[in-house]
Amino acid sequence: MKTVGDLLGLNIQYYVYTDFEGFKSLVDAIGGIDFDVEKDMNYTDNADGNLYDIHLKKGMQKLDGTKALQYVRFRHDAMSDFARTERQRKLLAAVADKLKSGWNLSRMKQIAESAAPYIQTNLDISNMLKLASLGSKTQMAGTAQVPPMDLLESKKVNGASILSVKSEDKVQEYVQELLSGANARNGGE
């Protein structure tokens, strides 16, 4: 919380951390996601005993938790991690839309409890349900990569290539612009 908060210039008070199984459980608890997979995606990884291999076909389909995880993990294309994070934002927006539907709001407690064994958080169930209720009344103003590409640079550290932030001040300005724009689009709420 401190590292991300310092980078973004935000006071982050709460967190929710989950692993692959928690993500799959959430998607399964809401009945899967109708989603348009933009291309065939195939990747085999023997390192984990093929537990997280990826095999998806292009087109509109219902993704269960396993297939949704395959979609958000795929990074074997020209833009690698950047394309993957864009896919993650798209899928999470679809999950948020489905969670906001009346059918799921009435089941929010059950959904939260089904994912609870797979998450770590400093929120209790009561506060999670309050946040879910608040979230159901808001509009998503958009998504963005933070930091944006123009604020990243490639560096060598101990012989390894890494991405580094050019200016933490510029990242914080960017985040404030995003939040100001979102606030204006949501009617100043």
Secondary structure, 3 states (H helix, E strand, C coil): CHHHHHHHCCCCCCCEEECHHHHHHHHHHCCCEEEEECCCEEECCHHHCCCCCEEECCEEEEECHHHHHHHHHCCCCCCHHHHHHHHHHHHHHHHHHHHHCHHHHCCHHHHHHHHHHHEEECCCHHHHHHHHHHHCCCCCCCCCCCCCHHHEEEEEECCEEEEEECCHHHHHHHHHHHHHHHHHHCCCC
